[in-house]
C-alpha cells in the first residue's frame, strides 16, 4: 500500500504511527501520566507534548522548510519554497478520554498547501486503524477504500456530535440545536474525538456529524477524508470555508442538506432574522420553565366522606 501513496502522505503516516506508539505505551499505565489543565475541562498531558514533538521531528526531518501549526506548540513559519506547506497537527485528539482510559482518541495530521488540505492522516492507536486520504485519490481505512453512508432520510441516520465543555461555549444555543436534531434522527452519539467523528462519517460508520467550538487541528484531516469519501463538510449554514470558523457539519450530500436546514439558524453566520427567532424560542422556553416551576399545585379533588368503619391497615 505504502508504495502507491503520495510521498508526503507516507511521511505523515510514519509520524502518526510513531506518535501512536508513544500513546499506546502510556495507555498501559495511564494513572501515572502527568496532566495539566489549560482551562476548565480542557486538559493536556505529557503524552500530548511528547507525541507532538515526535510528529514534528518526523515531518521536519523529511521536509525541513515546511511550516507547522500544532495544537500544543502553536505555529512556526516555513522557509523558502516550503512556506506555503503547513502541517496541521493534533497529537492526541480526545485527551479527556485518554486520561480516563476510555479508548476513543486519535492522532490527526493534515497538510495544507496554500489554502487547500491536500493530505490527511487520522490514526487510532488503540484499534490500529489508519484513515488516510490524498486530494483526488479517495479515502482509505487501512487497505480498504471507504465511502460515506448511502442513507437519504434523516430519521434513519445515526449522527455524532460534541458537547460544549469550555467556559464561554454557547451551551444554551447547543441545547436548542440538540433539541431540534435529536427527535428527527435514529440516534445521536458523543464519542469525544472530533477527528475520529469525521473519520467515521467518511467510513460510513455514522451518517453525519456536527459540533461547535472546534479548532483547525480538530477538523483539518477529517474534512479531507469526508470529501474524498464522497461527503460534504462546511459550517452550520453549509458554507465550505469553515476551517477557522469554530463550527463543523459533515454528512453525505443528501443528509448534509437536511442538516443544514436544522443547524443553519444556530450558526454565528445565520441571518439576523434566524438569530432573533432562536433568541425568542430560548426566551419562551425559559419563561415556560419558570412558570411551570412556580405554578401553584392543582387542588386535590374533595375526598368522599369516610365510612363509619375502622381505618384500613395501610
Secondary structure, 3 states (H helix, E strand, C coil): CHHHCCHHHHHHHHHHHHHHHHHHHHHCCHHHCCEEEEECCEEEEHHHHHHHHHHHHHHHHHCCCCEEEECCCEEECCCHHHCCEEEEEEEEECHHHHHCCCCCCEEEEEEEECCEEEEEEEEECCCCEEEEEECCCCEEECCEEECCCCCCCHHHCEEEECCCCCCCCCHHHHHHHHHHHHCCCCEEECCCCHHHHHHHHHHCCCCEEEEECCCHHHHHHHHHHHHHCCEEEECCCCCCCCCCCCEEEEEEHHHHHHHHHHHHHHCCCCCHHHHHHHHHHHHHHHHHHHHHHHCCCCCCCCCCCCCCCCCCCC
